[in-house]
Amino acid sequence: MNAETNAQAQLGAQFPAGTFAPKPGRGRAGRMLAAQTRIEALLIIRHGEQALLTLIIPLALLIGLSTLHIGTLPEPRVNSVMPRILALAVMSTAFTGQAIALGFDRRYGVLKRLSATALPRWTLVSGRVLATLLVVALQAVVLGVAAVLLGWSPALSGLLPAIPLLVLGTLAFGAAGVLVGGALRAEIVLALANAIWFVLLLAGGLALPTSDLPGPVGAVAGFLPSGALAEALDAALVNGALPGLQPVAVLLAWGAVCGVLAIRTTRLT
């Protein structure tokens, strides 16, 4: 009995009263957001299909289009290819990847269960947005290193303006991804998101320069989000200039329209 009393006294001295007192309630907003962002980013990075879309295909196209003489481009070809590949990487992560992930999260009831936890909805949305931006930043670094090894020499004055363009493109494509993934069945989302990805890749001037596209397709390319982002990044990274008003306006318009429609049509299940 004395030994038990002594042990309790020692524990009391080591851990003051109230150390292990329950304290129910939400955690701090910053910690919840950081945890949710980390989980979402890891889910994107660890997913095999996401890795194929976000990194392997852009890297393969960067190397192929920079070394093979496909399309009419000035030398070094990588200078003209890199802005288009960055636009492709943003589209793959923010649109196709998010649409498919959201579609299957809805199918398996993930969003419904998360909405019933102590996490506020703004944390769920913000965590996914921040995770997408982190993955885009990782893509930009990896693709940038690969491009430098291929002889890429961007206009240094355009590196800083390229950052908000990547953020704007991520938000615009993310809104489109939520629109597609938040309203349709997962199987339809999977097929439709991949089909749209191919259309935007080809018609948006990412696989081939806009000047090499057929007349009507080339005229439309600048009004597609993929073509607008590629054009804006080309102006910054190749010419070292601020992008024109049209590509920025196109991205803003696509993001606003898709965002408004997504708010009205997105369902948790």
Secondary structure, 3 states (H helix, E strand, C coil): CHHHHHHHHHHHHHCCCCCCCCCCCCCCHHHHHHHHHHHHHHHHHHCHHHHHHHHHHHHHHHHHHHHCCCCCCCCCHHHHHHHHHHHHHHHHHHHHHHHHHHHHHHHCCHHHHHHCCCCCHHHHHHHHHHHHHHHHHHHHHHHHHHHHHCCCCCCHHHHHHHHHHHHHHHHHHHHHHHHHHCCCCHHHHHHHHHHHHHHHHHHCCCCCCHHHCCHHHHHHHCCCHHHHHHHHHHHHHCCCCCCCHHHHHHHHHHHHHHHHHHHHHCCCC
